[in-house]
Amino acid sequence: MKAGKINIAIVDDHRIVIDGIKSLLEDHEAFNIVASSTSAIEMLQTMQHTQVDILLTDIMMPEMNGQQLAKAVRKQFPATKILALSMSGQGDIVSEMINDADIAGYVLKNISKEELSGAIIKIAAGGIYFGDQILDELQRFSNMQKQNEEAHLTIREIEIVKLIEKELSNKEIADKLYISERTVETHRKNIFRKTKTNSVIGLVKYAYEHKLI
């Protein structure tokens, strides 16, 4: 940081979102907006010659998404802290960005001006910031992972779950997997027992929630 200012860059594939964020932050005495772009690739090029302390990045972007950008920034510009902003806080995405890109924060785009400013200041000082909704989603994702581990579904069982989701009958599943119809029936019983579901709809819901399909 130079002259006590936090150098901020913003990347989002919607210019109106960038303009909105800039309008929230540009009058803050501690912030200096040094770059903005609707292209993650262009932002990486800009950062080659522009000092960025905090990068605010969207997640869902064409060409290069926020996860890929975060990983690239962490590798090329390790001193830059990353704050992800998104309309969605899917636990698997947040978890991957924490583990693979070491992001410093993640907030939803409905965040208030005060909370966003506070998050940036905290991250710039070496801290981390994750919104309450994001923390809740991370906990939910962690619980789902634990449930998956406790369910101990085999590779074959997961394969059958995917075919059940496609509305294949027991006979069709048996033909596709070259096993007997009776074996499919046994697998189905075990799957329902392990996932604690008692209907196809309940099983499919479980499978989607737990990222099995």
C-alpha beads as a LAMMPS data file, in Angstrom:
LAMMPS data file: protein, C-alpha beads

213 atoms
212 bonds

1 atom types
1 bond types

-500.0 500.0 xlo xhi
-500.0 500.0 ylo yhi
-500.0 500.0 zlo zhi

Masses

1 110.0

Atoms # bond

1 1 1 0.000 0.000 0.000
2 1 1 1.234 3.465 -0.872
3 1 1 0.526 6.713 0.963
4 1 1 -1.693 4.852 3.413
5 1 1 -4.147 3.905 0.683
6 1 1 -5.400 0.422 -0.119
7 1 1 -5.057 -0.179 -3.859
8 1 1 -8.176 -1.958 -5.086
9 1 1 -8.918 -3.638 -8.424
10 1 1 -12.363 -4.855 -9.478
11 1 1 -13.230 -7.501 -12.063
12 1 1 -16.785 -8.453 -13.013
13 1 1 -18.220 -9.303 -16.406
14 1 1 -21.004 -6.749 -15.871
15 1 1 -19.885 -3.130 -16.140
16 1 1 -22.893 -1.937 -14.159
17 1 1 -21.736 -4.046 -11.192
18 1 1 -18.242 -2.556 -11.403
19 1 1 -19.687 0.950 -11.537
20 1 1 -21.869 0.181 -8.534
21 1 1 -18.951 -1.089 -6.457
22 1 1 -16.811 1.881 -7.465
23 1 1 -19.546 4.295 -6.427
24 1 1 -19.618 2.635 -3.001
25 1 1 -15.874 2.710 -2.454
26 1 1 -14.294 5.584 -4.366
27 1 1 -15.086 8.262 -1.777
28 1 1 -13.580 6.266 1.096
29 1 1 -10.412 7.955 2.310
30 1 1 -8.580 4.647 2.738
31 1 1 -9.271 3.292 -0.746
32 1 1 -7.678 3.876 -4.132
33 1 1 -9.411 2.205 -7.110
34 1 1 -6.464 1.496 -9.418
35 1 1 -8.053 -0.811 -11.997
36 1 1 -11.305 -2.346 -13.159
37 1 1 -12.205 -4.705 -15.983
38 1 1 -14.977 -6.917 -17.314
39 1 1 -12.327 -9.482 -18.318
40 1 1 -10.336 -11.648 -15.915
41 1 1 -7.646 -12.159 -18.551
42 1 1 -7.348 -8.419 -19.071
43 1 1 -7.110 -7.914 -15.303
44 1 1 -4.168 -10.305 -15.091
45 1 1 -2.424 -8.280 -17.788
46 1 1 -3.166 -5.025 -15.976
47 1 1 -1.763 -6.388 -12.727
48 1 1 1.590 -6.937 -14.443
49 1 1 2.212 -3.201 -14.189
50 1 1 -0.234 -2.080 -11.496
51 1 1 0.156 -2.670 -7.766
52 1 1 -3.022 -4.222 -6.400
53 1 1 -3.436 -4.824 -2.679
54 1 1 -6.995 -6.157 -2.807
55 1 1 -8.647 -7.784 -5.830
56 1 1 -12.440 -7.894 -5.792
57 1 1 -13.535 -10.598 -8.197
58 1 1 -16.800 -12.039 -9.417
59 1 1 -17.082 -15.835 -9.633
60 1 1 -19.165 -16.616 -12.719
61 1 1 -17.367 -15.034 -15.677
62 1 1 -16.735 -16.160 -19.275
63 1 1 -13.251 -17.019 -20.604
64 1 1 -11.785 -17.313 -17.088
65 1 1 -13.983 -17.684 -14.017
66 1 1 -13.283 -16.325 -10.550
67 1 1 -11.815 -19.584 -9.292
68 1 1 -9.320 -19.756 -12.151
69 1 1 -8.455 -16.072 -11.759
70 1 1 -7.914 -16.431 -8.027
71 1 1 -5.522 -19.344 -8.569
72 1 1 -3.598 -17.387 -11.211
73 1 1 -3.360 -14.305 -8.999
74 1 1 -2.195 -16.345 -6.032
75 1 1 0.566 -17.820 -8.187
76 1 1 1.644 -14.657 -10.031
77 1 1 0.919 -11.994 -7.414
78 1 1 1.102 -13.670 -3.979
79 1 1 1.039 -10.329 -2.150
80 1 1 -2.409 -9.506 -3.547
81 1 1 -5.319 -10.445 -1.281
82 1 1 -8.479 -11.772 -2.948
83 1 1 -12.040 -10.942 -1.918
84 1 1 -14.664 -12.839 -3.905
85 1 1 -18.063 -11.266 -4.534
86 1 1 -20.875 -13.369 -5.905
87 1 1 -24.639 -13.701 -6.209
88 1 1 -24.263 -17.242 -4.896
89 1 1 -22.233 -18.708 -2.071
90 1 1 -22.155 -22.405 -2.963
91 1 1 -20.212 -24.221 -0.292
92 1 1 -18.224 -26.358 -2.725
93 1 1 -17.044 -23.302 -4.687
94 1 1 -16.111 -21.338 -1.562
95 1 1 -14.307 -24.352 -0.110
96 1 1 -12.345 -24.903 -3.324
97 1 1 -11.330 -21.242 -3.505
98 1 1 -10.150 -21.319 0.113
99 1 1 -8.158 -24.518 -0.379
100 1 1 -6.784 -23.952 -3.890
101 1 1 -6.451 -20.157 -4.117
102 1 1 -6.161 -19.174 -0.454
103 1 1 -8.698 -16.368 -0.814
104 1 1 -8.957 -13.921 2.081
105 1 1 -12.699 -13.423 1.905
106 1 1 -16.006 -14.162 0.226
107 1 1 -19.184 -12.088 0.385
108 1 1 -22.485 -11.906 -1.453
109 1 1 -23.293 -8.994 -3.740
110 1 1 -26.157 -7.870 -1.528
111 1 1 -23.572 -6.758 1.032
112 1 1 -23.895 -3.243 2.474
113 1 1 -21.399 -0.458 1.832
114 1 1 -20.313 -0.535 5.451
115 1 1 -19.761 -4.287 5.515
116 1 1 -17.841 -4.265 2.228
117 1 1 -15.589 -1.437 3.402
118 1 1 -15.002 -3.203 6.703
119 1 1 -14.171 -6.457 4.939
120 1 1 -11.591 -4.754 2.701
121 1 1 -9.936 -2.963 5.610
122 1 1 -9.786 -6.166 7.658
123 1 1 -8.296 -8.150 4.773
124 1 1 -5.769 -5.434 3.961
125 1 1 -4.609 -5.578 7.582
126 1 1 -3.908 -9.292 7.221
127 1 1 -7.231 -10.712 8.358
128 1 1 -9.949 -12.702 6.635
129 1 1 -13.621 -11.975 6.119
130 1 1 -16.472 -14.302 5.197
131 1 1 -20.073 -13.096 5.328
132 1 1 -22.506 -14.784 7.708
133 1 1 -24.418 -16.414 4.838
134 1 1 -21.162 -17.760 3.434
135 1 1 -20.156 -19.214 6.802
136 1 1 -23.582 -20.864 7.054
137 1 1 -23.164 -22.340 3.566
138 1 1 -19.667 -23.609 4.411
139 1 1 -21.072 -25.319 7.497
140 1 1 -23.866 -26.874 5.431
141 1 1 -21.338 -28.079 2.850
142 1 1 -19.140 -29.523 5.598
143 1 1 -22.134 -31.371 7.045
144 1 1 -23.008 -32.775 3.621
145 1 1 -19.454 -34.007 3.146
146 1 1 -19.626 -35.678 6.538
147 1 1 -22.947 -37.299 5.628
148 1 1 -21.451 -38.578 2.364
149 1 1 -18.545 -40.094 4.265
150 1 1 -20.904 -41.676 6.785
151 1 1 -23.130 -43.046 4.019
152 1 1 -20.168 -44.932 2.510
153 1 1 -21.760 -45.212 -0.925
154 1 1 -19.662 -47.356 -3.220
155 1 1 -18.673 -46.308 -6.737
156 1 1 -21.207 -48.795 -8.109
157 1 1 -23.959 -47.395 -5.864
158 1 1 -23.221 -43.830 -6.972
159 1 1 -23.321 -45.052 -10.570
160 1 1 -26.759 -46.543 -9.938
161 1 1 -27.965 -43.336 -8.252
162 1 1 -27.070 -41.451 -11.427
163 1 1 -29.038 -43.925 -13.550
164 1 1 -32.015 -43.757 -11.182
165 1 1 -31.966 -39.972 -11.606
166 1 1 -32.270 -40.551 -15.359
167 1 1 -35.469 -42.524 -14.632
168 1 1 -34.103 -45.868 -15.831
169 1 1 -35.944 -48.966 -14.606
170 1 1 -34.197 -51.743 -12.702
171 1 1 -34.060 -53.827 -15.867
172 1 1 -32.601 -50.954 -17.909
173 1 1 -29.983 -50.322 -15.222
174 1 1 -29.149 -54.030 -15.117
175 1 1 -28.739 -54.164 -18.900
176 1 1 -26.586 -51.030 -18.937
177 1 1 -24.268 -52.240 -16.165
178 1 1 -24.258 -55.913 -17.259
179 1 1 -25.535 -57.131 -13.894
180 1 1 -28.679 -58.959 -12.860
181 1 1 -31.927 -57.194 -12.087
182 1 1 -31.845 -58.789 -8.639
183 1 1 -28.432 -57.214 -7.989
184 1 1 -29.826 -53.817 -8.946
185 1 1 -32.690 -54.303 -6.506
186 1 1 -30.211 -55.133 -3.736
187 1 1 -28.151 -52.048 -4.550
188 1 1 -31.271 -49.871 -4.479
189 1 1 -32.244 -51.165 -1.037
190 1 1 -28.736 -50.473 0.265
191 1 1 -28.698 -46.993 -1.281
192 1 1 -32.021 -46.025 0.298
193 1 1 -30.838 -47.377 3.663
194 1 1 -27.489 -45.595 3.570
195 1 1 -28.935 -42.249 2.446
196 1 1 -31.882 -42.536 4.840
197 1 1 -34.323 -41.842 2.000
198 1 1 -37.456 -43.820 1.141
199 1 1 -38.459 -42.589 -2.317
200 1 1 -36.861 -41.866 -5.672
201 1 1 -37.663 -38.164 -5.302
202 1 1 -36.035 -38.108 -1.883
203 1 1 -32.983 -39.953 -3.219
204 1 1 -32.578 -37.620 -6.199
205 1 1 -32.898 -34.604 -3.874
206 1 1 -30.214 -36.104 -1.626
207 1 1 -27.969 -36.768 -4.624
208 1 1 -28.208 -33.175 -5.874
209 1 1 -27.717 -31.660 -2.429
210 1 1 -24.675 -33.852 -1.793
211 1 1 -23.157 -33.282 -5.244
212 1 1 -23.400 -36.935 -6.267
213 1 1 -24.893 -35.890 -9.614

Bonds

1 1 1 2
2 1 2 3
3 1 3 4
4 1 4 5
5 1 5 6
6 1 6 7
7 1 7 8
8 1 8 9
9 1 9 10
10 1 10 11
11 1 11 12
12 1 12 13
13 1 13 14
14 1 14 15
15 1 15 16
16 1 16 17
17 1 17 18
18 1 18 19
19 1 19 20
20 1 20 21
21 1 21 22
22 1 22 23
23 1 23 24
24 1 24 25
25 1 25 26
26 1 26 27
27 1 27 28
28 1 28 29
29 1 29 30
30 1 30 31
31 1 31 32
32 1 32 33
33 1 33 34
34 1 34 35
35 1 35 36
36 1 36 37
37 1 37 38
38 1 38 39
39 1 39 40
40 1 40 41
41 1 41 42
42 1 42 43
43 1 43 44
44 1 44 45
45 1 45 46
46 1 46 47
47 1 47 48
48 1 48 49
49 1 49 50
50 1 50 51
51 1 51 52
52 1 52 53
53 1 53 54
54 1 54 55
55 1 55 56
56 1 56 57
57 1 57 58
58 1 58 59
59 1 59 60
60 1 60 61
61 1 61 62
62 1 62 63
63 1 63 64
64 1 64 65
65 1 65 66
66 1 66 67
67 1 67 68
68 1 68 69
69 1 69 70
70 1 70 71
71 1 71 72
72 1 72 73
73 1 73 74
74 1 74 75
75 1 75 76
76 1 76 77
77 1 77 78
78 1 78 79
79 1 79 80
80 1 80 81
81 1 81 82
82 1 82 83
83 1 83 84
84 1 84 85
85 1 85 86
86 1 86 87
87 1 87 88
88 1 88 89
89 1 89 90
90 1 90 91
91 1 91 92
92 1 92 93
93 1 93 94
94 1 94 95
95 1 95 96
96 1 96 97
97 1 97 98
98 1 98 99
99 1 99 100
100 1 100 101
101 1 101 102
102 1 102 103
103 1 103 104
104 1 104 105
105 1 105 106
106 1 106 107
107 1 107 108
108 1 108 109
109 1 109 110
110 1 110 111
111 1 111 112
112 1 112 113
113 1 113 114
114 1 114 115
115 1 115 116
116 1 116 117
117 1 117 118
118 1 118 119
119 1 119 120
120 1 120 121
121 1 121 122
122 1 122 123
123 1 123 124
124 1 124 125
125 1 125 126
126 1 126 127
127 1 127 128
128 1 128 129
129 1 129 130
130 1 130 131
131 1 131 132
132 1 132 133
133 1 133 134
134 1 134 135
135 1 135 136
136 1 136 137
137 1 137 138
138 1 138 139
139 1 139 140
140 1 140 141
141 1 141 142
142 1 142 143
143 1 143 144
144 1 144 145
145 1 145 146
146 1 146 147
147 1 147 148
148 1 148 149
149 1 149 150
150 1 150 151
151 1 151 152
152 1 152 153
153 1 153 154
154 1 154 155
155 1 155 156
156 1 156 157
157 1 157 158
158 1 158 159
159 1 159 160
160 1 160 161
161 1 161 162
162 1 162 163
163 1 163 164
164 1 164 165
165 1 165 166
166 1 166 167
167 1 167 168
168 1 168 169
169 1 169 170
170 1 170 171
171 1 171 172
172 1 172 173
173 1 173 174
174 1 174 175
175 1 175 176
176 1 176 177
177 1 177 178
178 1 178 179
179 1 179 180
180 1 180 181
181 1 181 182
182 1 182 183
183 1 183 184
184 1 184 185
185 1 185 186
186 1 186 187
187 1 187 188
188 1 188 189
189 1 189 190
190 1 190 191
191 1 191 192
192 1 192 193
193 1 193 194
194 1 194 195
195 1 195 196
196 1 196 197
197 1 197 198
198 1 198 199
199 1 199 200
200 1 200 201
201 1 201 202
202 1 202 203
203 1 203 204
204 1 204 205
205 1 205 206
206 1 206 207
207 1 207 208
208 1 208 209
209 1 209 210
210 1 210 211
211 1 211 212
212 1 212 213
